[in-house]
Amino acid sequence: MNTQPKIKKESKNKIRVDFERAPLSERLKAKYLNAYFYKKIIVSLFKFLLLLGISYVILYPFASKILQSFFSPQDLLQSDVQLVAKYPTIQTYSLLITENGYFSALLNTAILSFVCAVIQTFICSFIGYGFAKFKFKGNKVLFVFVIISLLVPPKILASSLVQRFVNFDIFGIFEATGFYDLLGWETGLHGTYAPFILLSLTGLAFKNGLFIFLMRQFYRGIPDELEEASYVDGYGVFTTFFRIILPCSVPMLITVFILSFSWQWTDIFYTNIFLPNSDKVLLTSNAFWSTMPPTLEAIREEVLIGNDTAQSTFAAIVMNTAGMLVVAPLIILYLFCQRYLIQGIEHSGFGGT
């Protein structure tokens, strides 16, 4: 029980009036020459320096890569050029886009990433809803396997996944009907987009365990009374999910979609094992950012001839520029969807709600 005397409203008004009537020097002394003010200044200064340091560590690599992407070969021969180009050029961007087939790869990657993200968002929300709202035998055991899928490194499963899709069949139907021979697919589904789609449909794609966990945490925060009212109105389980639950979970769905789209976009591991011959087909393939355009290669050898250090630096700048072209669409996507992403994280169970 609080035994401290309460200050009445009249007393507060009297103190404020007395303070305003005091001389300016006395008011400034009372306001600024005290331990609380100095403590507030020190804490604010510490927070500013800490945030400034963290921002520098995070943003400097990106800023340096962006600025160096405008370097010309002549800049590498200037000893006084460190971060800002003296002879800026967009030639690197232009040649990467034209000679490496950027827009074709961009379209293919966008289609694959969008389709996989839509499928994974729906499947993971459906599975997460089941784990959150339905009590059945083996519920916790199955959810343990979902968590385990987050802990198992994908490289351990690479060989078995490749063999599974090379020899993919459904009850021997494909082999009996000569389905692969008819399509000319000598290695089954391997080398096609089908593995990405099938893994997404079964909830086993890249990071799907995390998406299921996020959706489960979100649905656990939805009151059971909402579903009970829906059942009283005559809705079934599926109708309730599609007409009541899904509209309530739009921020979380957008969050999962953005994460799924981004990780599929930048994925190299699954692309390399399922599409080993995808040179210049996808932005996620190594071909786009590990193959220097012939024109840039010729420029490097002609201008920087005999200077091995400058040649290797120029090659690194070209690869970094290619990387910037790969992530640029994701940055644009984030700028438009960051509000929904933050809302989804806040309601997922990680934001303290």
N, C-alpha and C positions, 0 to 999 in steps of 0.2 A: 504494500500500500504506500502511495506517494505521500510523504508528510511535509514536503516542501511547500511553503506558502505560495499561493498563486498571485501573480501580479495582475491587479485589476486594470481594466481598459482605461480608466481615468488616470491611473498612475503612469501608464505607458504614454498617454497623450501629454501629461505634464513633463515627463522626461524628454520627449521629443521637442516640446516647446522650449524648455530650458536650454537644450542643445542648440537649437536654431538661434536663440537670443545671445548665446555666448560669442565672444570675439572670434574672428576668423582664425587667428593663430591658435587659440585653444581648441577649436574644432579640428583643425588640421593635425594638431598634436595628438588629440584623442583618437583620431581616425587612422593615422599612419604610423605614429611612433609607439607601437605596441608589439608584443611578441606574436600575437595572432596574425597581424598583417605580414610580418617577416616570414612566419612559417608558411603562410599562403603563397608568398612570392617564391620561396625556395621549392615548395612542392610543385607549383606551376612550371617553374624553370626546369626542374628535373623531368617532368612529364614531356615538356617540349623537346628537350635534348634527346630523351629516350625515343620518342616518336620520330624525330628527325633522323636519328641513327638507323632505326629500323627501316624507315622509308628509303634512306640512301642505300642500304644493303640490298633491299628488294628491287628498287627501281633503277639503280645505276646500271646493272647488266643490260636491262631492256633499252634504256636510253642510249647506252654506248653502241649496242647493236643497230639501233635505228639510225643513229648519226653516221656510223661507219658504213651503212648500206649505201650511202651517197658518195663514198670514196671513189675516186678514179685511180687507175694505176699510177698516174703521175703523183698523186698525193702520197703514195707509199715511198716515193723517192725523195720526199721532202722531210728532213730531220725535224723540222719545227711543227709538223702536223701530227697531232696526237689524237684528238677526239672530233674536232670540227674540220670538215674538208675544206681545203683551199680552192680546189677545182671540182665543186660538186657536180654530180651527174646522176641521171636516172637510167643510164644505159644498162646497168645490172638488172634492174627490175624489168626493163623492156625486153631484153634478150631472154631472161628466164621465162617470161610470159609467152613469148612467141616461139622460141626454139624448144622449150621443154613441154609444150602443150598444156599450159596452165589451166585454161578455161575448160578444156575437155576433162582433165583430171578433177577440176573443181566440181563440175556437174556430176560426174560419176560418184565422187565422194559424198556430195550433198545428198544424192538419192539414196545411197546405201546407208548413210548415217541417219537420215530422216526415217526411213522405213524401219530400221532396227530400233531407233529410239521410240517410235510410236508403239511398236510391238512390245518392247520391254517395259514401257511405262504402263501399258494396260495389264500385261501379264503379272508384273510385280505388284501392282495395286490389287489385283484380284487375289493373289496368293497372300499378300500382307493382310488383306481384310479377313481372309479365312483364319490366319493365325491369331489375329487380334480379337475376333468376335465369336469364334466357334470353339467350343470345348469338345474335343474328341480324343479317343485313345491314341496315344502316340504323338500328340501335338507337340509336346516339349522335345521329344526325341527328334522329330523331323526338323524342328527349329534349330536344334543343335547342329544338324547337318548343314543347315543354311549358314550358320556362323562358321562352321569348318570350311565351307567353300570360300570364305574370305581369307582364310589362313593358308590355304594350299597354294603354293606358287604355280602359276599357269604353265611354266616350263616343264614341270613334272608330268603334266598331262599332254604335252605337245605330241609326242610320238603316238600315243593311243588315240588321240583325236584325229590325227592324219589317217591312221589305219582304219578307223571307224568310218570315215567318209569316203575313203578309197573303195572300201568294200561294203558301202551302205546298201542295204536291201530291206524290204518289208515282206517278211514271211516268204522270201524266195521269189516274189512276184517279178521283180525287175530282172532277175537272172533268167527266169522261165520265159518271159516275154521278149527278152533281148532289148530291153528299154534303153540301156546305155549304148549298145551298138547302133540302135536306130538314130540316136542323137549324135553319135560320134564321140561320146565321152569315154575315153579309154581308162580314165582313173576315177570312175564313179562321180560322186559329187565334188570331189576334190578339184580345185581349180575353178570353181564357180562361186556365185554368191549364196548358194543354197546353205552351206554350213552356218553362215552368219544368221540367216533367217530361222533355221531349225533350232539353233542354240537360243535365240531370242524367244521363240515360241515356247520352249520348254523351261524357260527361266534359268538357263545355265550359261548365259552369255557373260561377257566380261563385266565384273562388278555387280552382277544381278543380285548376289547375296546381300550386298549393301543396300540396294534399292528395296528389296523385300523388307529388310530391317527398318529402313526409314518409313515405309508405308505402314508397317505394323505399329511402330511407335505413334504415328499420327492417328491411326484409326482407334488406338486404345484411348485416345483423348476425346473421342466423340461419345457423347452420352448415350447409354443404352436406351434411354427413354425415347430417343428419336426413332430408333428402329422399332421399338414396341408400339409407338403410335402409328407407324407405317403398317405394321402387321394388323393392327386393329382396323385400319382403313381398308384392309383386304389385299394389300400388296404382298407378293411372295418375296423370297430371298433375293432372287435376281432382279426383280423390279425395284426393290428397295435399294439395292446396290447401284443400279444404273440411274434411277430417278432421284434418289435422296442422298446417298453417300458420295457418289462421284462429283455432283455439283458442289458439295461442301469441301471437297479436297482439291479444288483447282490449283491453289498456290503450291501444294505439295506435288501435284502431278506435273506442273511446269518445272519445278525444281528437279524432279527425277528425269524429266525429258531433257533438260539442259545438260545435266551431268552425263546422261547416256549418250546424247548427241556429241558432246565434246570429247568423251573418252573414245567413242567409236571413230571420230574424226582423226584423232591423233594416234590411234592404235597402230603399232608396227608389228607387234608379236603375232596376233592372229592373222593379220594381212599376209605376213611372210609365210606362215605355214599353210594357209588355205589358198592363197593366190600367189604362188612362187614366181609366176611369169607375168606379173601385173605391171611391167615396166611402163611408166608414164600413163597408167590407167587411173590410178588413185593418188591423191595427195599424200595418203598415209603410207604409200610405198616408198621404199628407200630411193627408188629411181629418180624421183623428182628433185630431192635435195642432195643426192650424192653424185649426180651427173652434171658436170659443168657444160654449159652450152658451147658448141664448137667455136663460135665467134669470140666468146670470152676467153676460151682457152688459147686461141690464136693471139688475142690482144695481150694476154699475160706473158706469152712466150716472146712476143716481139718487143714490148715496152720494158719488161722486167727481166730481159735476158741476162743471165750471169749473176743475178741477185736471188739466190735461193730463199733467203729469209723473206724478201718482199713477195716472191711468188707464192710461198706457203701462206703468208698473211692474206694475200689477195684471194686465194682459194678458200680460206676460212671465212672471209667477208662474203664471198658469193654464197657459201653454204648457209651462213647466218641470214642473208637476205632471202634465200629460199625458205628458210624457217619462218621468217616474218610473213611471207606470202601465205604460208600454210595456216598460221594462227590468226591472221587478220580477220577472216570471216567469224571466228569464234569471239574475237574482241567486239566486233559489231553486234553479234548476237547477245553478248553479255550486257552491252550498253542499253539495249532495249528491254532486257528481261531481268535486270538485276533486282528490281523491286520485288518481283515474284520469287526470285531465288532466295532473297533474305527472308521473306514471309514464310516460305516453305521450311527453311532451316529453323526458324523460330518455333514452328509448330510441330517439328519432327521429334521433339524430346530432347534435343541438344541445346535448345535455347532457354531452358529453365522453365518451360511452361508445362 
